[in-house]
C-alpha cells in the first residue's frame, strides 16, 4: 500500500507528459491558425477551389477542410486531455494513447492525400519526415509507458461520474 501511495501523483515522468499536454494546444494553434486564417483571408481558398483558376483541383476544398476540422478536433482533444490529466481521471491513459496513435497515423494518410492534389511533389518531404519521426518516437515512448507504468496505474484512478449514484434533489414547491 505504501508503494502505491508513493507512486500516486503527477510526478516523475508524468511531469513531462503534463508539460507536453499544456504545450500541445498552444503549438497547434500557433502553427495552424496563421496558416488557415491566411488561406481564408488572402484569396487562396478561392484560387484553389474555384473551377477555371490555374491552381484549381477538386480535392483542394475537401483536403483543406478535413485538415482544418482534424486540427480543430485535436485542439479540443488536448483540452479534454488536460482536464483528464489534472483530475487524475482513469480515462486519461486510454485517451492519451488514442491521441498519440491518431497523430502518428494521420501523417502518412495526409501526405498520401496531398499527392492526389500535388502529384509532382514528394509524398514525404523533409518536414513531413521530421513530423513522422517525432510522432513515432512519441508512440514508442509514451504508449508503453501509459500501459505499463505503476505510477500511471496508481495516479489515474478517479472514477467516471455516475449519474445514477447522484442524489435526486426534489424541489419543495
N, C-alpha and C positions, 0 to 999 in steps of 0.2 A: 504494500500500500504506500509506503514511503517513497519508493522509486517512482510510482505513478504520480504522486503528488509533486515530486521534484521535476518530473517531465512535463507536467501540466503548465502551460503558459506560452505566451508569444515571445519566446526566447530562442537562443541558438540559431539554427539555420532559418527558422521561421521569420526572423528579423529581415533576412534578405528577401523572402517571399513578400513580406509586407511592404518593404521599400519598392519592390518591383510592381506590386499591385497599385500603390499610390501613384507611382510614376507612369504607369501604362496609359491611363486615360489622358494624362497631360501630353504624353508623347503622341498618341493617336490624334488628338485634337490639333496639336501644334503642327503635325505633319499634313493631315488631310484637310483641315478647314481652309487653309490658304489655297490649296490646290483646287478643291471643289468650288470654293467661292469665286475663284478666278475663272474657272471653266464656265460658270453660270452667269458671270457678270461682264466678261470681256468679249462675248460673242462667239467663244469657242464652241459652246454647245450647239449653237445654230449652224456653224460651219460644218461640224462633224455629223449632225443629224438631219440636215436639210438636203433632200434629193436635188441633184444638179450641181452641188458645190463640189469642188475638186477633192476635198478631204472626206466626202460623204461615204459612209459604209452603213448598211442597215443594222449592223450589230453594235455600232458605237453607243447608241442610246441604251439598249439593254445592258451592255457591259458597264458603262459608267454608272447607271442607276443601281445595278447589282453591287458594285463596289461601294457606292455611297451608302446603300442600305446595310451591307455587311459591316462596314466600318462603324456606322452609327450603332448597330447592334453590339459590336464589340465594346464600344464605349459604355453602353448601358450594362453589358455583362461585367465589365470591370467594376462599375459602381456597385453592382449586386455582389460581386466577389469581395469587395472591400467591406461591405456590410456583413457578409457571412464570416469573413476573417476576424473582424474586430468583435463580433458577437460570439465567436468560437462555435459557430453553428456546425452541426455534424454533416451538413451537405457540402461544406466548403471543399474538402479534398476531391470529391467527385466532380463538382462544377469546375474547379480549377484544372483538373485533368482534362475535362471536356474542352475548356478554353485553349489549353496548350495544344491539344491534338488538332482541334479545328484550325487553329492558327497555322500549324505546320502543314496540314493537308490542303488548305485553300491556296497556298502559294503556287504549287505546281499546276493546280487546276486553273488559277487565274492567268498564269503565264501561258498555258495552253490556249485559253480562250482569246488572249491577246493576239496569238498567231493567226487567228481567223481574220482579224481586222488589219493586222500589220504582218503579212506573211514574209516580208523580206527582212524583218527584224529577228535577231536570235531569240529563241524561247527563254533561254537563261542568260540574260545579260549580267554583268558583274554585280549590280545592285540586287537583283533577284537571287543570285547565288549567295550573296552575303546574308540576305534575309533568311533564305532557306537553311543555311548552316546555323545561323543563330537560333532559329526555331527548332532545328534538330537537336542542338545542344540542350535547349530547354526541355525537350521531350526526354532525352536520355538522362538528364539530371533530376528533374522535378517529378516526373511521373513515378519512377521507382521510390523516390523519397516520400511522396504522398501515400503510396501503397504500403510501404514497409516501416516507416519511421514510428518508433514508440512515442516520440513527442507529439506527432500528428494525431495518433490514436488517443493519446491522453488529453490533448487540448481541445480537439473539435468534437465535443460530446453534447453540446446543448441540443435539446430535442426540438423537433418541429412543433410549433404551437398547435395544439389540438383544440379546435373549436368546440368539440363535443364535451371536453372537460371544463370549459369555461362556465362559470355560473351564469344563469339567466337572470337578468335584473328586470323585474317587473315594475312598471310604474304604478303608483297608487293614486290613480285619478279618481 
